[in-house]
Amino acid sequence: MVVCQPLPRLVAETAGLYFIHKPPGLAFHSTDDETGLLPRLRELGSLHEPLLPCHRLDRVTSGLMAVAKSREAASAMALLLRERRVHKYYVALAAGKPKKKQGRVIGDMARSRRGQW
C-alpha cells in the first residue's frame, strides 16, 4: 500500500533563509519508514543550497520553519533564537469548547504515557 505523506511548502525566502510550512504528520527527522522534512525538501528539487535547520517542530505540529541556506545564516538565526530576539508563537486547536473563555498555557508540555506529546 502506498501512503501519501504531507508535503512541505516554501512560503518565503530571504538572502539567507527559507521559510517552510511543515504540515502536521510530517516528521522532522527521517526514520526507516518515512523521509523527514529536509530530505523531502531536497526531493522536491526547488531548493538547491545546503539546508540547515534553525529549529524543529514535532511530527504532530504544523507551522512555519526557518531553514538556513548557509552556516553563517544558521549561526545568525541560532544567536537570535538564543537571545530571544525572535519570538515564536503557538496556537492550539481544541476539538471541543474550553470550559473557560480565555486563559494561558504556561510551562512545558509533558509526554503522555506512550511517550507522545
Buried (B, 14 or more C-beta within 10 A) or exposed (E): EEEEEEEBEBEEEEEBBBBBBBBEEBBBEEEEEBBBBBEBBBEEEEBEEBBBBBBEBBBEBBBEBBBBBBEEBBEBBBEEBEEEEEEEEEEEEEEEEEEEEEEEEEEEEEEEEEEEE
